[in-house]
């Protein structure tokens, strides 16, 4: 069975972070240089302690003390940090972002250490795949990997429009429809799947 696409497939693997002692102005420069709106704050062990965003900096910038070296990432950061694991599904990461009202998430490995970042744009990029490519992969997946050989004949028609998939035709076993639909949802670029199959009657 084809695996679900994960955060690891789309995230930015470059690890951009600051430590707790990074000063206000140095954080601003990091955001400017990397063209990001937030940066994770990591400890010596590589674990994410919090996140400093442009919003955090703007609130502090209203105070004259913002220019002080005493205003550090450790004081500014939002904690605990909302993170996502590398093996989380794209859909799961999107739900977490929406629930937390965030545009970017630090990505951590199995040990909880910073592995990269993922943004809304990273998660959405998978849905820009051409419909023709999606349809070709679906036909290959269904006809050559999912339909058992030597069974009653199968006929599968695949139509893709803007990532929306419509499958119809005949299958050799009624239980195959759920298998086909679940597999189709794992194909990169698929937004949703509708299936209308009938069961082939052996001659």
Rosetta blueprint (number, residue, H / E / L):
1 X L
2 X L
3 X L
4 X L
5 X L
6 X E
7 X H
8 X H
9 X H
10 X H
11 X L
12 X E
13 X L
14 X L
15 X L
16 X L
17 X E
18 X E
19 X E
20 X L
21 X L
22 X L
23 X E
24 X H
25 X H
26 X H
27 X H
28 X H
29 X H
30 X H
31 X H
32 X H
33 X H
34 X H
35 X L
36 X L
37 X L
38 X E
39 X E
40 X E
41 X E
42 X E
43 X L
44 X L
45 X L
46 X L
47 X E
48 X E
49 X E
50 X E
51 X E
52 X E
53 X E
54 X H
55 X H
56 X H
57 X H
58 X H
59 X H
60 X H
61 X H
62 X L
63 X L
64 X H
65 X H
66 X H
67 X H
68 X L
69 X L
70 X L
71 X L
72 X E
73 X H
74 X H
75 X H
76 X H
77 X L
78 X E
79 X L
80 X L
81 X L
82 X L
83 X E
84 X E
85 X E
86 X L
87 X L
88 X L
89 X E
90 X H
91 X H
92 X H
93 X H
94 X H
95 X H
96 X H
97 X H
98 X H
99 X H
100 X H
101 X L
102 X L
103 X L
104 X E
105 X E
106 X E
107 X E
108 X E
109 X L
110 X L
111 X L
112 X L
113 X E
114 X E
115 X E
116 X E
117 X E
118 X E
119 X E
120 X H
121 X H
122 X H
123 X H
124 X H
125 X H
126 X H
127 X H
128 X H
129 X L
130 X L
131 X H
132 X H
133 X H
134 X H
135 X H
136 X H
137 X H
138 X H
139 X H
140 X H
141 X H
142 X H
143 X H
144 X H
145 X H
146 X H
147 X L
148 X L
149 X L
150 X L
151 X L
152 X L
153 X L
154 X L
155 X E
156 X E
157 X E
158 X E
159 X E
160 X E
161 X E
162 X L
163 X L
164 X E
165 X E
166 X E
167 X E
168 X E
169 X E
170 X E
171 X E
172 X L
173 X L
174 X L
175 X L
176 X H
177 X H
178 X H
179 X H
180 X H
181 X H
182 X H
183 X H
184 X H
185 X H
186 X L
187 X L
188 X L
189 X L
190 X L
191 X L
192 X E
193 X E
194 X E
195 X E
196 X E
197 X E
198 X E
199 X E
200 X L
201 X L
202 X L
203 X L
